[in-house]
Amino acid sequence: MSAIKITGQKRLVLVSGRAHMALAEQIAAALDSELVHTDARTFANGEIYARFDESVRGADMFVIQSHTNPINEWLMEQLIMVDAAKRASAKRITVVAPFYPYARQDKKGRGREPISARLIADLFKAAGADRIMSVDLHAAQIQGFFDGPVDHLFAMPVLLEHFKALLDPSSLTVVSPDMGRVRVADIWSDKLGAPLAIIHKRRDPLVANQVTVHEIVGEVEGRTCLIVDDLIDTGRTIVKAAEALKAHGATRVVVAATHAVFSDPATEILQSDVIDSVVVTDTLPLPPEKHWDRLTVLPIAPLIARAIDAVFNDGSVTSMFDGAA
Ligand code: R5P
């Protein structure tokens, strides 16, 4: 007689915070499943309450939340949902945070600064998360901030698929808008068979969201320039880069970014004539007023659904990316 007793079946449970229900519903649909309804409410004083409508005992739970503005509220809601899942005896809890909150605060640039991305990982852990799934972390080392498995997904296959049919590699240059993106832009340049250019961007450490461009390293004159970035927040990094590229003779500037944060004035300034098109994914919700004719939004749900399926079935997430990891 075996000492190991096998009973019952694993149960996949998907729940979502309120920030971007459309994305969570698309993920559930791609998995041929449905979200377990959560009774989530905000009280008059701002406190959040969440309770799942069904039992989650013994479940393999995926708690989805999209960290859009107001980011602290959505973060708190997800933490509360993880806590509720833990106290309801879920067997395993995975935080699905397509856009990892506070990812840009990943190190101390100056004395007396916090490392908020680490704090976020600690908060998820304290709430009861066993693992984290996220798309295009601003810095890969964030994986090490969480003491447990982190499934780091890449939107590159989704974005590349879109661009491959549209761009001619013989006249294309892939552009990293700052030093932080060079490694990722280099992978894009390999995949597209196009050379790489790098922009030397500087920020004023004393003024938030201000960007200046210093130099461009690489061949951009007479070429279509594809700027790749993990996120667009105010849009200033991209607009400054596009202005510099056009001033150096680029014929077209197209932009690919995973996370469309689009804080003001992004929607307005990204419509500048120096930018020919912008392609993003829907890791974050984009209301109709933040769309324009030269913006394309690609669905990220199929990629996340495949990764959830792989995690649930003990399959491989790495193999989804064909060596991109
Ligand atoms: C910087 O390191 C990031 O990759 C983005 O380029 C930056 O955070 C975007 O911010 P913004 O759109 O406000 O310039």
Boltz pocket constraint, residues with backbone or C-beta under 6 A from the ligand:
constraints:
  - pocket:
      binder: B
      contacts: [[A, 104], [A, 177], [A, 178], [A, 180], [A, 181], [A, 209], [A, 211], [A, 229], [A, 230], [A, 231], [A, 232], [A, 233], [A, 234], [A, 235], [A, 236], [A, 237], [A, 238]]
      max_distance: 6.0
